[in-house]
Amino acid sequence: QVQLVESGGGLVQPGGSLRLSCAASGSLFSGNVMGWYRQAPGKERELVATLSSLGSTNVADSVKGRFTISRDYARNTVYLQMNSLKPEDTAVYYCNWVQSGRFYWGQGTQVTVSS
């Protein structure tokens, strides 16, 4: 099993910044992908950004140039730096860990962008 603990969500004004963190623990394999998805009210969960253990990234077009994903591989922690936030970024953000074809999810952290 893999456990994921997220932190860093909150309320921010449009144009502001937030940084999300997620730490993984448990039975972790060296080959993995770690990242973030989000789900807005009434919408499906969507990929935000992922970063593999080999350094490959996958970033949604809607956040390119504004969000940056990074990892501390030694601490099994992933970060999402979110800049120039827009109201449409409002969602619950979920940390994700994938290994051996299995998906693991954090509990989610709310990000609200509003004036």
C-alpha positions, 0 to 999 in steps of 0.5 A, spaced: 500 500 500 501 507 498 499 513 503 499 520 500 499 526 505 497 533 501 498 540 504 498 547 501 491 548 499 487 554 501 484 561 498 488 565 494 486 571 489 486 571 482 493 572 480 496 569 486 500 563 488 500 557 492 504 551 493 502 544 494 506 538 497 505 531 497 509 526 501 508 518 499 510 513 504 509 505 504 511 500 499 514 504 494 517 501 488 523 505 484 519 505 477 513 510 479 509 516 476 507 522 481 503 528 480 497 532 481 490 531 478 484 536 480 476 536 480 472 542 479 465 541 481 460 538 476 466 536 472 471 530 471 477 529 474 483 531 470 490 531 469 494 537 472 501 535 471 506 528 473 513 527 473 516 520 473 521 517 477 526 517 470 524 525 470 519 525 464 513 530 465 506 531 463 503 537 464 496 540 462 496 545 456 491 549 461 496 550 466 503 550 462 507 556 463 503 557 470 504 551 474 511 547 475 511 540 478 518 538 482 520 532 486 524 531 492 526 523 490 529 522 496 523 524 500 518 521 495 515 528 495 512 532 490 510 539 489 506 543 485 508 551 484 502 554 482 502 561 479 498 566 476 492 563 479 485 563 475 478 562 478 478 556 473 483 553 477 478 552 483 478 545 484 480 539 489 487 537 487 489 530 488 496 527 489 497 521 485 502 515 485 502 510 480 506 504 480 506 497 477 499 499 473 496 501 480 493 508 482 493 511 489 490 517 491 491 522 496 485 525 500 485 531 496 486 539 498 481 544 496 484 550 492 479 556 491 481 562 487 477 568 488 477 575 489 
